């Protein structure tokens, strides 16, 4: 498995491939299955290897990286919005300093919306599957919008389904929601301290229906916990006196300012910080315990192909809706030795030619069984150099080109040898041009002369 993906990303790709096959039908996966059988030990690891191979081939791994980039950008935008919103709450709470600050209006501005959404989150967590709320939905929407990749259509649903099996989405979205609110409240606290340090504010409370005793009890009840941490708590006389007008006293201003900061810290920042820590711990523990559920219908159908009780030949799946363009490549595994192989040669042709010492002859591939055996062998023991001999009198059909691509991905370096026709027989230049064009599209080096020197030594 590639080192650039985390276990969660691999499971995520498995789920995305499963959803894609449920929607569009089975994919062409013969090479993916062969690679998975060669490298994987149990069924779960083989399913992951297959999904990773298909995701690389079809672009879903690239789309996953684009989605993650979009998710990070969306998170950055929401973080900037949280910082600006928190600063705006503090400015709205204190005003410009020209008028006295109503302490309970200020407190409502700083904590009211936060407490309402916190209660909404708790209700959704207890009674609903939607534990993220509008903020999480906004982040998911922004992530998909910023990804801008057609292959990313199944990624967001696949991630939510994967996490939903163990209800991990509530902890992941909880980290997001509480983290953004914590950022907003810290921004509000910082702005509040800056304003209190640079402007002179007077504090009052005002009410037509409630009396002074009620405000005294409410203020002291809210200030009890902050007072335990050293924040100031206005006494009854100061609270009663502040009901008429803002006291022109430095001690009164300091007492009210300390009370307001303490209440914001204890009832706003501290709950969000604790919930963020709880969600983060449960998220990490849950992700560490995630595994592939091989009992799902989409995965159980792969058991016979990836972990067969006996090998069967022939076409097993219906033709895919969209054919895949053959691709060449090179093996990144440890390789050694040199191999010559031919594809569908005329039986009358003398084969093989005299080979240098150390070059292995893999024979002529004429059947599906020979193709499978050779590919399995090269997958287990990839050669450093591979030469594939082709008869350019035959047309370069899609099956031959797909085989060339598969063979090239099993060796560190590959060249195609376009054999000369027998003496006295002319070669169709148009057909030879088709071969050159097809091999150039595959990005495979080719020549009309025998590259046996390169096959023996690695250079011409």
C-alpha positions as CSV (number, residue, x, y, z in Angstrom):
1,X,0.0,0.0,0.0
2,X,1.2,3.5,-0.7
3,X,2.8,5.5,2.1
4,X,1.0,8.7,1.1
5,X,-2.4,7.5,2.4
6,X,-3.5,7.0,6.0
7,X,-5.6,4.0,7.1
8,X,-8.7,6.2,7.2
9,X,-8.1,7.4,3.6
10,X,-7.7,3.8,2.4
11,X,-10.9,2.7,4.0
12,X,-12.6,5.9,2.6
13,X,-11.5,4.9,-0.9
14,X,-12.8,1.4,-0.4
15,X,-16.2,2.8,0.5
16,X,-16.1,5.2,-2.5
17,X,-15.3,2.4,-4.9
18,X,-18.0,0.2,-3.4
19,X,-20.6,3.0,-3.8
20,X,-19.4,3.6,-7.4
21,X,-19.8,0.0,-8.3
22,X,-23.3,-0.2,-6.7
23,X,-24.3,2.8,-8.8
24,X,-22.5,2.2,-12.2
25,X,-21.9,-1.6,-12.1
26,X,-18.7,-3.6,-11.7
27,X,-15.5,-2.1,-12.9
28,X,-12.9,-3.7,-15.1
29,X,-10.6,-5.0,-12.3
30,X,-8.6,-8.0,-13.6
31,X,-5.2,-6.4,-13.1
32,X,-6.3,-4.8,-9.8
33,X,-7.3,-8.2,-8.5
34,X,-4.1,-9.8,-9.6
35,X,-2.0,-7.1,-7.9
36,X,-4.1,-7.5,-4.7
37,X,-3.8,-11.3,-4.7
38,X,0.0,-11.0,-5.1
39,X,0.5,-8.3,-2.4
40,X,-2.3,-8.8,0.1
41,X,-2.4,-11.4,2.9
42,X,-6.1,-11.6,4.0
43,X,-9.3,-10.6,2.3
44,X,-9.5,-7.1,4.0
45,X,-6.0,-6.1,2.8
46,X,-6.7,-7.4,-0.7
47,X,-9.9,-5.4,-0.9
48,X,-8.0,-2.3,0.2
49,X,-5.2,-2.9,-2.3
50,X,-7.8,-3.4,-5.1
51,X,-9.6,-0.2,-4.2
52,X,-6.4,1.8,-4.1
53,X,-5.3,0.5,-7.4
54,X,-8.7,1.3,-9.0
55,X,-8.7,4.7,-7.3
56,X,-5.3,5.6,-8.8
57,X,-6.2,4.4,-12.2
58,X,-9.6,6.1,-12.4
59,X,-8.6,9.3,-10.6
60,X,-10.5,8.9,-7.4
61,X,-7.4,9.1,-5.3
62,X,-6.5,12.4,-6.9
63,X,-10.1,13.5,-6.4
64,X,-9.7,12.6,-2.7
65,X,-6.7,14.8,-2.4
66,X,-8.6,17.6,-4.1
67,X,-11.5,17.1,-1.7
68,X,-9.1,17.3,1.3
69,X,-7.6,20.4,0.0
70,X,-11.1,21.9,-0.4
71,X,-12.0,20.8,3.1
72,X,-8.9,22.5,4.5
73,X,-9.6,25.7,2.5
74,X,-13.3,25.6,3.7
75,X,-12.0,25.2,7.3
76,X,-9.7,28.1,6.9
77,X,-12.5,30.3,5.6
78,X,-14.8,29.3,8.5
79,X,-12.0,30.0,11.0
80,X,-11.5,33.5,9.6
81,X,-15.3,34.0,9.8
82,X,-15.2,32.7,13.5
83,X,-12.4,35.2,14.4
84,X,-14.3,38.1,12.8
85,X,-17.6,37.1,14.4
86,X,-16.0,36.8,17.8
87,X,-14.4,40.2,17.5
88,X,-17.8,41.6,16.3
89,X,-19.6,40.1,19.4
90,X,-17.2,41.9,21.8
91,X,-17.5,45.2,20.0
92,X,-21.3,45.0,19.9
93,X,-21.3,44.1,23.6
94,X,-19.3,47.0,24.9
95,X,-20.0,49.7,22.3
96,X,-17.9,52.7,21.7
97,X,-17.6,53.8,25.3
98,X,-19.8,56.8,25.0
99,X,-22.7,55.2,26.8
100,X,-22.8,53.0,29.9
101,X,-22.7,49.3,29.2
102,X,-25.8,47.3,30.3
103,X,-24.0,44.3,31.8
104,X,-26.7,41.8,31.0
105,X,-27.2,43.0,27.4
106,X,-23.4,42.7,27.0
107,X,-23.5,39.2,28.5
108,X,-26.4,38.2,26.2
109,X,-24.4,39.5,23.2
110,X,-21.3,37.5,24.1
111,X,-23.0,34.2,25.2
112,X,-26.6,34.2,24.0
113,X,-26.1,32.7,20.5
114,X,-23.4,30.4,21.7
115,X,-25.6,28.9,24.5
116,X,-28.6,28.5,22.1
117,X,-26.5,26.6,19.5
118,X,-24.8,24.6,22.2
119,X,-28.2,23.4,23.5
120,X,-29.3,22.7,19.9
121,X,-26.1,20.6,19.4
122,X,-26.8,18.6,22.5
123,X,-30.4,18.0,21.5
124,X,-29.3,16.9,18.0
125,X,-26.6,14.7,19.6
126,X,-29.2,13.0,21.8
127,X,-32.2,12.6,19.5
128,X,-31.1,13.1,15.9
129,X,-28.5,11.7,13.5
130,X,-27.5,15.3,12.6
131,X,-25.0,16.0,15.3
132,X,-23.1,18.7,13.4
133,X,-25.8,21.3,12.8
134,X,-25.8,24.0,10.2
135,X,-22.1,24.8,10.7
136,X,-21.0,21.3,9.8
137,X,-23.4,21.2,6.8
138,X,-21.9,24.5,5.6
139,X,-18.4,23.0,5.9
140,X,-19.3,19.9,3.9
141,X,-21.0,22.0,1.2
142,X,-18.0,24.3,1.0
143,X,-15.6,21.3,0.8
144,X,-17.5,19.8,-2.1
145,X,-17.8,23.1,-3.9
146,X,-14.1,23.9,-3.5
147,X,-13.0,20.4,-4.6
148,X,-14.3,20.9,-8.2
149,X,-13.6,17.3,-9.3
150,X,-16.2,15.1,-11.0
151,X,-14.6,12.0,-9.5
152,X,-15.4,13.4,-6.0
153,X,-19.1,12.8,-6.2
154,X,-19.1,9.6,-4.1
155,X,-16.4,10.9,-1.6
156,X,-18.5,12.9,0.8
157,X,-21.3,10.2,1.0
158,X,-18.7,7.5,1.3
159,X,-17.0,9.2,4.2
160,X,-20.2,9.8,6.1
161,X,-21.4,6.2,5.6
162,X,-18.0,4.9,6.7
163,X,-18.0,7.0,9.9
164,X,-21.7,6.5,10.5
165,X,-21.3,2.7,11.0
166,X,-19.6,3.4,14.3
167,X,-21.3,6.8,14.8
168,X,-17.9,8.6,14.5
169,X,-19.3,11.4,12.4
170,X,-20.8,13.0,15.5
171,X,-17.3,13.2,17.1
172,X,-15.6,14.4,13.9
173,X,-18.2,17.1,13.3
174,X,-18.2,17.9,17.0
175,X,-14.5,18.6,16.8
176,X,-15.2,21.0,13.9
177,X,-18.2,22.8,15.6
178,X,-16.7,23.2,19.0
179,X,-13.3,24.1,17.6
180,X,-14.8,26.9,15.5
181,X,-16.9,28.2,18.4
182,X,-13.9,28.1,20.7
183,X,-12.0,30.1,18.2
184,X,-14.8,32.7,18.0
185,X,-15.1,32.9,21.8
186,X,-11.3,33.3,22.2
187,X,-11.5,36.1,19.6
188,X,-14.3,37.7,21.6
189,X,-12.3,37.4,24.9
190,X,-9.2,38.9,23.3
191,X,-11.1,41.8,21.8
192,X,-13.0,42.3,25.1
193,X,-9.7,42.6,27.0
194,X,-8.2,45.0,24.4
195,X,-11.3,47.2,24.6
196,X,-11.4,47.2,28.4
197,X,-7.7,48.0,28.4
198,X,-7.9,51.0,26.0
199,X,-11.3,52.5,26.8
200,X,-13.1,53.6,29.9
201,X,-16.5,51.9,30.3
202,X,-19.2,52.4,32.9
203,X,-21.6,49.5,33.8
204,X,-25.2,49.5,34.7
205,X,-28.2,47.2,34.8
206,X,-31.7,48.4,33.8
207,X,-35.1,46.8,34.2
208,X,-38.7,47.9,34.5
209,X,-40.2,44.7,35.7
210,X,-37.4,43.2,37.9
211,X,-36.2,44.6,41.1
212,X,-32.7,45.1,42.5
213,X,-32.8,42.0,44.7
214,X,-33.4,39.8,41.6
215,X,-30.3,41.3,39.9
216,X,-28.2,40.9,43.0
217,X,-29.1,37.2,43.2
218,X,-28.5,36.6,39.5
219,X,-25.2,38.5,39.3
220,X,-23.8,36.7,42.4
221,X,-25.0,33.3,41.2
222,X,-23.3,33.7,37.8
223,X,-20.1,35.1,39.5
224,X,-19.7,32.3,42.1
225,X,-17.7,29.9,39.9
226,X,-15.5,32.6,38.3
227,X,-14.8,34.0,41.8
228,X,-13.3,30.6,42.7
229,X,-10.7,31.3,40.0
230,X,-9.9,34.7,41.3
231,X,-12.3,36.9,39.2
232,X,-14.0,39.7,41.0
233,X,-17.5,39.5,42.2
234,X,-19.5,42.7,42.8
235,X,-21.0,43.0,46.3
236,X,-24.7,43.7,46.9
237,X,-24.3,47.4,47.5
238,X,-22.3,47.9,44.3
239,X,-24.9,45.9,42.2
240,X,-27.8,47.9,43.7
241,X,-26.0,51.2,43.2
242,X,-25.3,50.3,39.5
243,X,-29.0,50.1,38.9
244,X,-29.4,53.9,38.9
245,X,-26.4,55.0,36.9
246,X,-22.8,54.0,36.0
247,X,-20.6,54.5,39.1
248,X,-17.8,56.9,38.5
249,X,-15.5,54.7,40.5
250,X,-12.4,52.8,39.3
251,X,-13.1,50.0,41.7
252,X,-16.7,49.6,40.4
253,X,-15.5,49.5,36.8
254,X,-12.8,46.9,37.6
255,X,-15.2,44.8,39.5
256,X,-17.8,44.7,36.7
257,X,-15.1,44.2,34.0
258,X,-13.6,41.2,36.0
259,X,-17.1,39.7,36.5
260,X,-17.9,40.0,32.8
261,X,-14.6,38.4,31.7
262,X,-14.9,35.6,34.2
263,X,-18.5,34.7,33.2
264,X,-17.4,34.6,29.5
265,X,-14.5,32.4,30.4
266,X,-16.4,29.9,32.7
267,X,-19.7,29.7,30.8
268,X,-18.6,30.2,27.3
269,X,-15.0,29.2,26.6
270,X,-14.6,26.4,29.2
271,X,-17.6,24.3,28.1
272,X,-16.5,24.5,24.4
273,X,-12.9,23.6,25.4
274,X,-14.1,20.5,27.4
275,X,-16.4,19.4,24.6
276,X,-13.7,19.8,22.0
277,X,-11.3,17.7,24.1
278,X,-13.9,15.0,24.6
279,X,-14.9,14.9,20.9
280,X,-11.2,14.8,19.8
281,X,-10.4,11.9,22.2
282,X,-13.4,9.9,21.1
283,X,-12.7,10.6,17.4
284,X,-9.1,9.5,17.6
285,X,-10.0,6.3,19.5
286,X,-12.8,5.5,17.1
287,X,-10.7,6.1,14.0
288,X,-7.9,3.9,15.4
289,X,-10.5,1.1,15.7
290,X,-12.0,1.4,12.2
291,X,-11.7,-1.7,10.1
292,X,-13.2,-3.0,6.8
293,X,-16.5,-4.7,7.1
294,X,-16.0,-7.6,4.7
295,X,-19.6,-8.8,5.3
296,X,-21.1,-6.0,3.3
297,X,-22.7,-7.2,0.0
298,X,-20.3,-5.1,-2.2
299,X,-17.3,-6.7,-0.5
300,X,-18.6,-10.2,-0.1
301,X,-18.9,-10.4,-3.9
302,X,-15.2,-9.8,-4.2
303,X,-14.3,-12.8,-2.0
304,X,-14.1,-15.3,-4.8
305,X,-12.1,-13.0,-7.1
306,X,-9.6,-11.9,-4.4
307,X,-9.5,-15.0,-2.3
308,X,-10.7,-17.8,-4.6
309,X,-11.2,-21.3,-3.4
310,X,-10.1,-22.5,-6.8
311,X,-8.9,-20.6,-9.9
312,X,-11.4,-20.2,-12.7
313,X,-10.7,-18.7,-16.1
314,X,-12.9,-16.7,-18.5
315,X,-14.9,-13.5,-18.3
316,X,-16.9,-13.3,-15.0
317,X,-18.4,-9.8,-15.1
318,X,-20.5,-7.9,-17.6
319,X,-18.7,-5.4,-19.8
320,X,-18.2,-2.1,-18.0
321,X,-20.2,0.9,-19.2
322,X,-17.0,2.8,-20.0
323,X,-13.8,1.2,-21.3
324,X,-10.5,2.2,-19.8
325,X,-7.7,3.6,-21.9
326,X,-4.7,1.2,-21.7
327,X,-1.9,2.7,-19.7
328,X,1.8,1.7,-19.5
329,X,4.0,2.2,-16.4
330,X,6.9,0.7,-14.5
331,X,7.2,-1.4,-11.4
332,X,8.5,0.3,-8.3
333,X,9.3,-3.0,-6.5
334,X,12.7,-4.5,-6.2
335,X,13.6,-6.1,-9.6
336,X,16.4,-8.0,-11.2
337,X,17.2,-10.0,-14.4
338,X,16.0,-9.6,-17.9
339,X,13.1,-11.3,-19.8
340,X,12.1,-11.7,-23.4
341,X,8.5,-12.5,-24.2
342,X,6.5,-12.6,-27.5
343,X,2.8,-12.0,-28.2
344,X,0.8,-14.0,-30.7
345,X,3.6,-14.9,-33.2
346,X,3.1,-16.8,-36.4
347,X,3.9,-20.5,-35.6
348,X,6.1,-20.7,-38.7
349,X,8.5,-18.0,-37.3
350,X,11.6,-19.4,-35.7
351,X,11.5,-18.4,-32.0
352,X,13.3,-17.6,-29.8
353,X,16.4,-16.0,-31.2
354,X,19.8,-16.6,-29.7
355,X,19.7,-14.9,-26.3
356,X,22.6,-13.5,-24.3
357,X,23.6,-15.2,-21.0
358,X,21.3,-14.2,-18.2
359,X,18.3,-13.3,-20.4
360,X,15.2,-15.5,-19.7
361,X,12.8,-16.6,-22.4
362,X,9.2,-16.4,-21.3
363,X,7.9,-17.9,-24.5
364,X,5.0,-16.8,-26.7
365,X,1.7,-15.7,-25.2
366,X,-1.2,-17.1,-27.2
367,X,-4.0,-17.8,-24.7
368,X,-5.6,-16.2,-21.6
369,X,-4.1,-18.9,-19.4
370,X,-0.6,-18.2,-20.6
371,X,-1.2,-14.4,-20.1
372,X,-2.4,-15.0,-16.5
373,X,0.5,-17.3,-15.6
374,X,3.1,-14.9,-17.0
375,X,1.6,-11.8,-15.3
376,X,1.3,-13.7,-12.0
377,X,5.0,-14.7,-12.3
378,X,6.2,-11.2,-13.2
379,X,4.1,-9.7,-10.4
380,X,5.9,-11.9,-7.9
381,X,9.4,-11.6,-9.5
382,X,9.5,-8.3,-11.5
383,X,12.4,-8.1,-14.0
384,X,14.6,-5.1,-14.3
385,X,14.4,-5.2,-18.1
386,X,11.6,-6.6,-20.3
387,X,11.4,-6.8,-24.1
388,X,8.1,-7.6,-25.7
389,X,8.2,-8.9,-29.2
390,X,5.2,-8.1,-31.4
391,X,4.3,-9.0,-35.0
392,X,3.4,-5.6,-36.7
393,X,1.5,-7.5,-39.4
394,X,-1.3,-7.8,-36.9
395,X,-3.4,-4.8,-36.0
396,X,-2.7,-3.2,-32.6
397,X,-6.1,-4.0,-31.1
398,X,-7.2,-2.9,-27.6
399,X,-6.5,-6.3,-26.0
400,X,-2.9,-6.4,-27.2
401,X,-2.3,-2.8,-26.1
402,X,-3.9,-3.5,-22.6
403,X,-1.6,-6.6,-22.3
404,X,1.5,-4.4,-23.2
405,X,0.5,-2.0,-20.5
406,X,0.0,-4.7,-17.9
407,X,3.4,-6.3,-18.8
408,X,5.2,-2.9,-18.6
409,X,3.8,-2.3,-15.1
410,X,5.4,-5.5,-14.0
411,X,9.0,-4.5,-15.0
412,X,11.3,-1.6,-14.1
413,X,12.0,-0.8,-17.8
414,X,10.2,-2.1,-20.9
415,X,10.9,-2.0,-24.7
416,X,8.7,-3.3,-27.5
417,X,10.4,-5.0,-30.4
418,X,8.4,-4.8,-33.7
419,X,9.6,-7.8,-35.6
420,X,10.6,-7.7,-39.3
421,X,8.4,-9.7,-41.6
422,X,9.8,-12.9,-43.2
423,X,12.0,-12.6,-46.2
424,X,10.0,-11.8,-49.4
425,X,7.0,-10.4,-47.5
426,X,6.3,-6.6,-47.4
427,X,5.1,-4.8,-44.3
428,X,2.1,-2.6,-44.5
429,X,3.4,0.9,-43.7
430,X,0.0,2.1,-42.6
431,X,-0.3,-0.7,-40.1
432,X,3.2,-0.1,-38.9
433,X,2.3,3.6,-38.4
434,X,-0.7,2.5,-36.3
435,X,1.7,0.5,-34.1
436,X,4.0,3.5,-33.7
437,X,1.1,5.8,-32.9
438,X,-0.4,3.3,-30.3
439,X,3.0,2.7,-28.6
440,X,3.7,6.4,-28.5
441,X,0.4,6.9,-26.8
442,X,1.3,4.2,-24.3
443,X,4.7,6.0,-23.8
444,X,6.5,2.7,-24.5
445,X,9.9,2.8,-26.2
446,X,9.9,0.6,-29.4
447,X,12.3,-0.3,-32.2
448,X,12.3,-2.3,-35.4
449,X,15.7,-3.9,-34.5
450,X,16.4,-6.4,-31.8
451,X,17.2,-4.6,-28.5
452,X,19.1,-7.6,-27.2
453,X,22.1,-5.6,-26.2
454,X,20.0,-3.4,-24.0
455,X,18.2,-6.4,-22.6
456,X,21.6,-7.9,-21.6
457,X,23.4,-4.9,-20.2
458,X,20.8,-2.2,-19.7
459,X,22.2,0.2,-22.3
460,X,22.5,0.3,-26.1
